[in-house]
Amino acid sequence: MRARLAIVVGAVSIGSTALLAQAPGFSGPPMIATTGVGEASAVPDRATIYIAVQTRGATASAASTENARRVKAVMDTLRQIGIAGDQLETANYSVSPEMSYPTTPSQAPRTVAYSVTNSLLLKLRRIDDVGRAIDAALAKGANEISSLQFLSSKSDSVRSVALASAVADAKSQAEAMARAAGGSIGQLLELSTSMPIRPMPMIQPMMARAAATPITPGEQAISATVSAKWAFVPGK
């Protein structure tokens, strides 16, 4: 599947007749250079998501104790719905004071409360678990959901399809250019690639619970770009 195409033509000359203008300072055998693009898609079957519990208290100890209670409840309920222990890991833990800054220089800043945040990273092996995990976690005290990312376990094979399509695209363009110039392509001189993955949209952080959270992963698009150079073989 061709997404876009950029063609760069190298200097091509035969004897004393220039088929294409030769670039200043160019030396070496005539060649044709092209850039091909291929794309393939996969339906995501896995996901990662951050679930966090944020608590506030008059002291760091009070905020931390309440946070620990709610995080344990979240983890217990996630295990109850089938999320294995190796799919859960602590991603971040922070304790920070909330300060009040006076309006007059004679007064010093003071701590008015403490905020504790414990973030869990969930690595889900089934898309169907995403909505269930969100609802279960929010029901047990989680109050921040962020960075939902969809993944495909078939990314490597889909990448190969995109790469093969990009090479075929580059070669097809080179052959067309060579025919138009009265010859054909010869030996492949150079081939390189870059393969950016078009990321899936992520769900932004949300603080309120939504009943029966719907999740639609769509498709993951994987594209490959190749740059290639072929020797130009003049026609007889």
Backbone hydrogen bonds, N-H to C=O, Kabsch-Sander energy under -0.5 kcal/mol:
donor,donor_aa,acceptor,acceptor_aa,energy
3,A,1,M,-0.6
6,A,35,T,-0.8
8,V,33,A,-0.5
10,G,8,V,-0.5
14,I,17,T,-2.1
17,T,14,I,-2.4
18,A,16,S,-0.6
19,L,17,T,-0.7
20,L,12,V,-2.0
26,F,23,A,-2.0
31,M,11,A,-1.6
32,I,230,W,-2.7
33,A,8,V,-0.5
34,T,228,A,-2.3
35,T,6,A,-1.1
36,G,226,V,-2.2
38,G,224,A,-2.6
39,E,1,M,-1.2
40,A,222,I,-2.6
42,A,220,Q,-2.2
45,D,151,L,-1.6
46,R,151,L,-2.1
47,A,124,L,-2.2
48,T,149,Q,-2.2
49,I,122,L,-1.9
50,Y,146,S,-2.5
51,I,49,I,-0.5
51,I,120,L,-2.6
52,A,144,E,-3.1
53,V,118,N,-2.2
55,T,116,V,-2.7
57,G,114,Y,-2.2
63,A,59,T,-2.3
64,S,60,A,-2.4
65,T,61,S,-2.5
66,E,62,A,-2.1
67,N,63,A,-2.0
68,A,64,S,-2.6
69,R,65,T,-1.9
70,R,66,E,-2.0
71,V,67,N,-2.7
72,K,68,A,-2.2
73,A,69,R,-1.7
74,V,70,R,-2.2
75,M,71,V,-2.8
76,D,72,K,-2.6
77,T,73,A,-2.1
78,L,74,V,-2.1
79,R,75,M,-2.0
80,Q,76,D,-1.8
81,I,77,T,-1.3
82,G,79,R,-1.5
83,I,78,L,-2.4
84,A,82,G,-0.8
87,Q,84,A,-1.7
88,L,85,G,-1.4
89,E,121,L,-1.4
91,A,119,S,-2.9
92,N,119,S,-1.4
94,S,117,T,-2.4
96,S,115,S,-2.7
98,E,113,A,-3.3
99,M,97,P,-0.6
100,S,110,R,-2.9
101,Y,99,M,-0.5
107,Q,104,T,-1.5
110,R,100,S,-2.0
112,V,98,E,-3.1
113,A,98,E,-1.1
114,Y,57,G,-2.8
115,S,96,S,-3.1
116,V,55,T,-2.6
117,T,94,S,-2.4
118,N,53,V,-2.2
119,S,92,N,-3.1
120,L,51,I,-3.2
121,L,89,E,-3.3
122,L,49,I,-3.1
122,L,120,L,-0.6
123,K,87,Q,-2.4
124,L,47,A,-2.7
124,L,122,L,-0.7
129,D,126,R,-1.2
130,V,127,I,-1.7
131,G,127,I,-0.6
132,R,128,D,-0.8
133,A,129,D,-2.6
134,I,130,V,-2.3
135,D,131,G,-2.4
136,A,132,R,-2.4
137,A,133,A,-2.4
138,L,134,I,-2.4
139,A,135,D,-1.9
140,K,136,A,-0.9
140,K,137,A,-0.7
141,G,138,L,-1.1
142,A,137,A,-2.4
143,N,52,A,-1.8
144,E,52,A,-1.3
145,I,206,M,-1.2
146,S,50,Y,-2.4
147,S,203,I,-0.6
148,L,203,I,-0.8
149,Q,48,T,-2.7
149,Q,147,S,-0.6
151,L,46,R,-2.6
155,S,152,S,-1.2
158,V,154,K,-2.2
159,R,155,S,-2.4
160,S,156,D,-1.7
161,V,157,S,-1.5
162,A,158,V,-2.2
163,L,159,R,-2.4
164,A,160,S,-2.4
165,S,161,V,-2.1
166,A,162,A,-1.9
167,V,163,L,-2.2
168,A,164,A,-2.3
169,D,165,S,-2.1
170,A,166,A,-2.4
171,K,167,V,-2.5
172,S,168,A,-2.4
173,Q,169,D,-2.0
174,A,170,A,-2.0
175,E,171,K,-2.5
176,A,172,S,-2.0
177,M,173,Q,-2.2
178,A,174,A,-2.4
179,R,175,E,-2.4
180,A,176,A,-2.1
181,A,177,M,-1.4
182,G,179,R,-1.7
183,G,178,A,-2.8
184,S,233,V,-2.4
186,G,231,A,-3.5
189,L,229,K,-3.3
190,E,229,K,-1.5
192,S,227,S,-2.3
194,S,225,T,-2.4
198,R,196,P,-0.5
198,R,221,A,-1.7
206,M,145,I,-1.3
213,T,210,A,-0.6
220,Q,42,A,-3.6
221,A,219,E,-0.6
222,I,40,A,-3.3
223,S,196,P,-1.5
224,A,38,G,-2.8
225,T,194,S,-3.0
226,V,36,G,-2.6
227,S,192,S,-2.5
228,A,34,T,-2.6
229,K,190,E,-2.1
230,W,32,I,-2.8
231,A,187,Q,-2.6
232,F,30,P,-2.1
233,V,184,S,-3.5
233,V,231,A,-0.5
235,G,182,G,-1.1
